[in-house]
Amino acid sequence: MFRDTLGGAHPPQPSGRRPRSRAGRGLTIAAALATCLVAAGCAIEVDGSGRATSGARDVQPNPVPTVVVLDASDSMNTDDAPGPRLAAARAAVTSLASGLPDGTPFGVVAFGSQMPAASTPQATGCADVTTLVPLGPLDREGVDRALAGLKAQGFTPISAALEMAAAQLSPDEPASIVLVSDGESTCEPPPCDTAEAIHRSHPDVTISAVGFRTDDPSLVCVAEKGGGLFVTADNAAQLSSRLAAAQNAEAARSRLSPTGRAGIDIGATLADIRATNPSFPASGRAEGRVTIYRWLDCDYGFDGDVLVSISPGDPPGSAGTTIDGVSRGTPGSRAVELYGEPLEDSDGVAVFTADEASGTAYRIGYEGADAIAKGTVTTVILCRCLPSKTSDTSDGPELVEVVAVDGSGRPVNGFSVGSTRGSFHDVGYCTHAIGALTTGVYHCGATVDSASACWPSGSQLLCTHSPWVTELRSYSYSGRLPTLSAPDPESRPWGLELEDGSRCAAILGGAFSPQPQGFLYSYGCKRSSGSDLIVYQDPESEELFDKSGSGWTVWAGPPAATATPTKVTKIYRPAAQ
């Protein structure tokens, strides 16, 4: 039902955010090699002995007709790229255009740029698709002018935009469509179905997707069904490099993406990999608890039968190249620009987040300095080796992340939809769910009649008032849910679990017995013997938890009775997939 997100190393397990084992997706490595060796700018080369090795060049643009489908919905105004997401997207498209060969047919289709979502009926807003730059010989200055006037304000009609892009391409010639979006479609039909239909009618056209600060399953599916590449990007620098990679999907497959390489992902099992790559070795060599399988000039490390590391080259990692082009000889400062400050940096090795949800990291060796920012890259390895964000969690409560609905709006992790229904008349006042870890999960309604955590599901919200109530109530609503900034990580949790096993849900209002003198109600708790209340020690204080000693404590006690300090063992926070 819930996913533990704190602590040290855990055995490989599903993350709940999106499918992690994608060994069967796209090309096998063997097929990727066969295709890639003839692709422009491919990162896999053949040395004098006929072995496959990774080159150090960036993925070069593929000189085929290219249409970028650009998200200009209102969420692209979010200021976390850093700066507005739309500004980063405009810069990335400009960079892509500047790198294409002269005369390459190039176009841009935008959606959500003409009609404000706040004042436009959804049925009308779902037709908001514009050919910003008609497909034609590359005019870099014209692309710059068209992008400069682009505004983000509307809905997210991804399917209609993909269809408009495909209508400009020949069904009989190779071409590339690249979707850049920060979220799922808000309009029918499902973009995954549209991508599949386009790829069926245009078999030589690849449809790739770049999820900007999102790994929404619907975007993953667009790339899968469109025969292209899906990558995420978390900042402006990544967006620029990954848009270029997505444009030449075949060449980019050989790179170390945040989750894998050439269709084999960290977390895949031996059985998964061998099912799609029959030539994968039958035996390997033991190195401690990890078994190394050498295949196509790359070391694949397994913990048990689960893939935990990918190390191209000999020595391992010497031919590794990230999706962004970081490889042997790259200035270490470029890695910092792309991935932020390293999580660890000592003894000539720095560790950067690759994909937090997958638990993957880039482990980058360097030389020439005592910190990677001043050194030069020597090796790149992708591994399930993401360090814990907290060096010691023994003194604090365990954090439990609650994901009740997946990215497609279906209940998951033991949750189900009950028969009780309701409606919200004005979702413009919806805000972050109580204790939310991520955007995309809401608190709507007034005080006691509200639902403290609601997940979107089409035109419905699926809601519950407690982490332990797994029967979701369905609320209908009209209009558009607000775009919210990142939630406060220090906000009060949605639920608590105490050392005696009591489960306590945040109180939003209602009538209760008189509270103990000098205290204020905050959480309602259930014990086998009845109910009690978690309260503030001082009505004037803004601190609920006492963190000054070992662990967290709160004041708890039955209604109108003496409250006593009690240890908190778990905190619960809702999150969106």
N, C-alpha and C positions, 0 to 999 in steps of 0.2 A: 504494500500500500504506500509506504513512504520510502524515501531514499536518504540514507545517512550521507551527509556531505562534508563532515569534518573528520579529522583524525589522520592517521598515517596511511601506509600502504594497505590496500584491500585486494582481495582476489578479483580477477576480471569479472565484470558483471554488466548487465544492461544498464544504460544510464537513464533511460526514460526520456531523453531529449530528442533523439532521432535514431534510426537504425544505425548501429555501429559496424556490424559485420557486412561489408559490402564487397566481399571477395568475388562475387559473381558479376559485379557491375562493370559495364563498359568492356574494354578490351582486356584480354589476359596479357600478362607481361610479354609472352612470346609474340602475340599478335601486335602488341604495341611496338615491340622492337622491329618487327617486319615493316610496319607502317612508318614508324618514326625515322628509320634510317634514310628514308627518302624525303622526309618533311623538312621544310626550311627551318633552320635554327634549332633543330632537335638537340636535346641535351644528352642523348645516348649516341655515342660514336663507336666505331670499331677500330681498335689499335692494330699494330702490325701483326700480332699473333691471332687476330680474329676475335679477341674477347670484346664484350660490350663494356664500354666505360662511359662515365658521365662527363660531358664537357662543362666548361665554366661559363659559356655564353648565356646571356639572357634568352628567354624564349622569343624568337623573332616573329613579327606579325606574318600571318599567312596571307599572301597577295591574292585573296579571293574577295568577291563582293561581300561586304559586311554591313549589317544593320544593327545598331545599338538600340535596344528598347530600354528607355530610361524612366525610372519612377520619379514622378513629380507630385506625388500625393502629399497631403499636409504633414504627414509624419517625417518627411524629408527636411522639414525645418528644424528638427531636433538638433540641438547644439552640442554634439558630442563626438565630432569627427577627428580632431577637435575643430570647432567651428561648425556651421550648419552642414548637415549631410549633403544637401543639394550642391553646395559649393564644392565639396570634395568630389562629388560625382561629375560635375561639369569639368573640373580640372582633370579627372581621370579620362574622360572621353576626349578632351583636347590632346592629352598625352598620347592616347592610342592613335588618334588621327595623325599626329606629328610623326609617329613611327612607321606608318604604312607607306609602302612604295608609292611614288608619284603615279597618279592616274588610277589607283585602285578604286573601284566603285564603292562608295561609302554613303551611308544614310543614318538618320537618327529619327526614331519614333518616340514621342513622349506621351505619358498618360497622367491625368490628374492635374494638368497645368492650366486649364482654362476656367473651370467652374469650382468655386469654393465649396468644400464639403459642408461647411457650417450652414450654408443657406441654399443648398441645392438638393432637391429630392434624389434619393439614391438611384432611381430608375433613369433619371436624366444624367446624373454624374457618371454612371457606368458607360456612357457613350463618349466620355471625355478623352478622346485619343486623337493625337495630332502628328502628322508627318512634319517634323521640325526641319529636317534636311532630307529632301527627296534623294533616293539612290541615284548616284551619278558619279562621274570622275571626281576624285577627291579635291575639294576646295577647302583648304585648311582655314583660311580667313573667313570663309562663309560659315564653316562650322562654329568658329569662335563667336561670330556675330549672332548666330541663331541661339547658341547656348547662353549668351550674355543676358538675353531677355527672358529666360525661362524662370517661372515662378512655381513654387510648390504649394498646392492649396486644395487638391481635390481627392477623389476616390481612387481606387486601385483596380482598374479594369485590365488586368494582365492579359487575359485571353484575347480581348479585342485588339490590344496592342500587338501581340504576337501575330495575329492574323493580318494586320495592316503591314507588318514587316515582311511576312512571307509573300504577300501579294505583289511585292516589288521584285521578287527573286524568280529566276527561271527554275522550273521544276527539274531541269535536266543538267544543271551545272553545279559544281561545288560552290558552297557559300557558307557564311557564318552569321547566325543571329546570336547576340549576347544580351541577355536580360540583366539589368542592374536594379535591385529592389531591396527595401528594408523590411518587407513583411509579406504576409499572405494577401491574396486577392480578396477584395470586398465585393466582387461582382461575379455573376455566373456567365458562362459555364466554368468548371474547374480548369485552371490553366494546364494542369497535367494532361487532361484529355485533349486539349487543343494542341499542345506540343506533340503528342503522339500522332495526331491526325496530320499535322504539318510534316512531320518526319516521314510519315508513310507516303504522302503525296510528293514530297521533295526529299528523296532518300539520300541525296548528296549534300543536303544542308544540315549542318550541326546546330543545335540549339543549346547554348550553355547558359548558366546562371551564376551570378555573383550575389550572394546574400550579404548585404551591408549591415553588419552588427546583428545578423540573424542567421540561424540554420534551419529556418522554417521548412518542414517536410514537403510542403507544396512546391517550393523552389527546387529542392533536391529532386523531386519527381519530374519537374520540367526538364532538367538536364538529363536524367536517366532516359525518359521517353523520347527526348529530342536527340539522343545520340551524342550529347556533348559532355561538358565538364561542369561540376558544381564545386565552387569554392566559397568560403566566407572571407570577409574582410572586416577588420575591426577599427581601422583608422584610414586617414587619407592616403598615407604612403602605401599601405597594403592594397587599397582599392585600385590605385593606379597600376600597380604591378600585376594584380590578379585579373583586372579587366583585360590586359594584354595577353595574359596566359589563357584566359577563357576564349579569346578570339582565335587562338591556334590550339584547340583542345588536344589534338593528336600529339603535338610536340610536348605539351605541358604534362601529359600523363606520365612521362618518365621522371618528373620531378617529385620531390618529397612534399606532398600536400600536407596540410595540418593533421590529416588522419591516416595517410597511407601513400602508396606509390603504385602507379600502373594497374589500378583496379584491385589491389590487395591492401586492406586496411589493418592497422593495429587493432587487435581484439578478434581478428578472424581466427578460426581454428584450422588445424592442419587439414581436416576433412574438407572444410570450405575451400581452401586453396587448391588442394589436389583435385577437387571435383571440376574446377575450371582451368587448371594448369597441370595436365597429366605428367609433364616432365619434371615436376617439382621432386627433389630428392626424397628417397625413402628412408634415409638415415642421416644423422648429423653427429656432431661432436659435443660432448658435455663440457661446459664451462661453469662450474659451480652449479647453481640450481637452474641455469639456462642452457638449452640445447641449441646449437648454432647449425643451421642448414645453409650451405653455400650454393647459390643458384644464380646464373647469369651475372657473374662478377659482383654479387651482392650477398651480404650475410643477413639472414633472417633469424632473429632470436626468439625462442619460444620458452615460456614458463608453463610446464606441462604441455598441453597441446594448443595453447593460446599465444598468438603472435604478440610480442612485446617490444620488438626493436627491428629497425630496417637500417642497414649500414652499407651503402654502396661503396665499392672500391676495395683496393688492397694496398695498404692497410685499411681496415674498416672505417668508413666515413670519408676517406680521402677523395672520393668521387661523388660525395653527396652534394646535392644542389636543392635548395628549397624552391617552392613554387614561385618565390619572389626573386630568384636568381642569386641567393647567398650561397657561395661555394668557396673552394680553396682560392685564396688570393683576394677575396672581397675584404675591404676595410671593415673592421669590427664595428665601427660607428654606424655602418649601414644596417647591421643587424639590430642595433639599438634603435635606430630610426623606425624600423619596421615593426619590431616586437616589444618595444619599451625596455625599461631597465631589466637586466637579468635577474631571475629569481635566486640564482646562485652564481658566483663568479670567483673561482680560486684555482690555483695550480694549472693555469692555462686552459681551463674548461669553463664555459658559461652555459647556463640553462635558461631557455626562454619558453614562455607559454606558446604552444602551437594551437591546441584546441582544448580549452578548459573542460568542456563537457565530456570529452573523450579521455581526459587525463593524460593527453600527449604533450610532449615538449620537444623542442629542438635542442640537442646537446651539441654545442659548437666548440670545437677546439681552436685555439689561436696561439700565435707566437708574436714576439717582438715587444711585449709590454706586460705589465702586471695586472692589467684590466682590459677586457675585450674592447672597450670603447676606443682604446689607443693602439690595439693590436691588429693583426691580420689573420683572417680565417684560414685554418689548415684542414679541418674535418667537419662534417655535418652528419649527424645521426638523428633519426626520428625514433622516439621511444615512448613507452608508457612509463614516464619517469617524472611526471609533474610533481614538484614538491608540494607538501601541504602548505596552505597559506598561513597557518599558525604553527609555530615551532613547537608549542606545547599546549595541548588542549586538556590536560589532566585536571587543571584547576577550574575549568569552566564547564558549563552544561553542553551536552551533545546537541548539535544542530540537526534537525530533521526537516528536510525539504519535502513539501507536499505538492505533488502534481496530480490533479484529479482528472484533467481533460487534456488530450493530445492536441497537436497543432492542427488537426483536421476537425476538431470539435467533438471527438468521441471520448466518452469516459474511459479511463485507464486506471491501472494500479488498484483494482478492487472497488472503484467507485461505480455507481450506476445511477440512472435517472429514475426518480420516483414518479408517482402519479400527481403529486401536488404541484400546482402551477400558480403563477402570479404575473404581474406586469410592472414595469418601471415606466413612468410617463416622461421623465426628463433625465436621460443618461448624461446630459451635459454636466451634471453635478457629480457623476461618478468619479471616484478617485482611486488611489492605490488601495489594494486589499490590505487589511490589517496585518502589519508585519511583513509585507511583500518583499521577496528577494529580487524579483524581476518586474519589468513592465509586463502588461498583457494579462494581469489578473486584477480584478476590480472590487471595490466596495461601493455598492449602490444602495440608495434608500436612506430613510431617516431613522436614526437611533435604533430602537429595539425591533422595529419591523424590517430592518435591513438584513442583508446577507453580507457577512464580513469577508467572504472570498467568492468571487464569481468569475467563471471562465467563459469566453465567447464560444458560441456554437451556432454558426450561421446567424439567423436573426434572433437567436435566443441567448440568454445567459444561464449557465448551469451553476448553481450557487449552494453553499452550505455555510452554517454559522459556526461550525466547530471542526477541527481537524479530524475528529473521531466519528463524525456523522457522515457516513459514506453514501447515503441516499441523497442525491442532488435534487434540488428543486429547480424547475425550469421557469424562467421569467422571460416573457416577451418584451420587446422594446422596439422603438422606432428611432430614426436618426442615426447618428454616428457616435461611437464611443470616443471620448476625448483622447488626444495624444498626450501622454504624460512623460515627464523627465524621469530619470533613474530614481528609484525609491531610496529612502534614507536607510542605510544599513543599521543604524542605531535606533530605529523606531521600535516600539514595544512589540514583542512577539505576539503572534496570533494565539498560540497555546503554550502551556507549561506542563511539565510533569515533575512532581515532587518526589522526594526520596521515599515517601511512604506509598508511592504508586498513584497518588491523586492526580487526576487530569483536570486542567483548568483552562477554560476558554475566555478570551477577552470579553468584557462586558461593554455593551454599547448603549445601555440605557435600560429603562424599565423600572418597575417597583420592587423594592427589596425591604427586608426587615431593617430596623435602625442599625447603622454601623457602629462599631466600637468607638468610644469617645476619642476624637482626634484623628480618626482614620477616614479614608475615602475608598469606596469600592473600585476594584480594577479588574479582577478575574473571578469568575464563578467556577467552583471546583466540585467534582463528584468523587465521593468516597463510598465504599460499600456501606458505611453506617449512615449516610445521608449527605448533606452538602455543607460546605463552608465557603469562605470568601478570602481571596487574596486582596490586601488593602495597602494603600500608601501609609507609611509610617507618619508622615507629616503632610497635612493638606497644602502647605505652602511650598513643599519640596517638589522638584521636577524629577527626582530620582526614585524609581520604583525598586530597583535591585541594589542590594548592598554587595559591592564587588571588592571591598577592602580586605577581606580575609581570604581563606581558601574556598574558592568556588563562589557561586551566587546564592544569596539568601533573600527571602521575602518574608513579610509578616503575614501569617495565615491564622485563621481561627473561625469558629462557628459564628453565625449572626449574633450581634449584640453581646459577644463574649470576648474574653481576652485573646488577643492575637500574639503569637509567638514566632520567633525566627525559624524559618524552615528552608532547607536546602533545595535548590532547583537542579534536577538532574538532566532534563531535556527541554529545549525550546523548539517550537514548531513554527515554520514560516511557509506561506504558500508561494508557488512559482508557476510561471507559464512555460510550456514546452517550447 
